[in-house]
Amino acid sequence: LGRGGTLGCMATFGGARLTGAEWTRYHSDSGFGSLPRFGLDLLEDSAGWVWFNRYSHALGRIRLSDGLEEIITADGVFIIRMAEDAFGNRWFGKDGQGLDCFTAGDEWLHFDSGDASLPGMVIDGLAPLTGNRIAFLFRGVGLRIWDHRGSLDSFGDDLWWTALDNDGLLESDTQFSSLTHDGQGGLWIGQTNGLVRVIPDGGGYTARARLGAKSNFTDGLLSSTVNDVVADHDGGAWVATSLGLARVNLDIVFEDNVEYWNW
């Protein structure tokens, strides 16, 4: 879902974009590097570009105002996720190739485990948070939150968080996980064993509850495997599982020094 309520879609024939009641189709053709077939994600940014990729083949973008097409690279790019932060920086999470950023100043930056302390090179999910923070799902590592402190090309002042997870709610193998930011500082993570709520806690982050496996909240809500999750603006989430589509919210309240989870 892009800015202004537009909807972008990926398919084997190419891509499409819905604005109001009008569809625009972007067919795969040799003149545009066979884009945007077989992409895993797309991004409509604040500068009026839609970014497409063909996994393992190419990355390009289309300017919506005049249809201008640009190929960024056609040399074995493996982009899994794309997102834009509040400052206009566009982030590209890659499979085995680290992380790329196209800054608001139109400068390309690359981050990998050698120069940015990335804890993993396969980025299955990314979600810009408030301020300079970005949440990542690193395959084989799990959830990490990065605060680049605004200086993208300097790593000396960066901060990394590992969410506190005393109950073992988070999976480290994130290949089939999904990640979304709720706009209030918290995260929803969809996994093969349920839906996990991660909230800010004392400057860091804590995994507080899981709905699905290891819970008895199965009343028409969730199966164990969450296929996708998207947050809405009031802290809730839309969750897709094999049982269908559900809307979920969680209120954590304290009464007489006892914590209650109200799903």
Secondary structure, DSSP 8 states (H G I E B T S, - for coil): --GGG-EEEEETTEEEEEETTEEEEEE--GGGTTTTTT-S--EE-TTSEEEEEETTTEEEEEETTT--EEEEE-S---EEEEEE-TTS-EEEEEBSS-EEEE-TTS-EEEE-TTTS--S-SBEEEEEE-STTEEEEEETTTEEEEEE-TT-TT--TT-EEE--B-TT--S-S--TT-EEEE-SSS-EEEEETTEEEEEEEETTEEEEEEEEETTSS--SSS--S-EEEEEE-TTS-EEEEETTEEEEE--EEEEETTEEEEE-
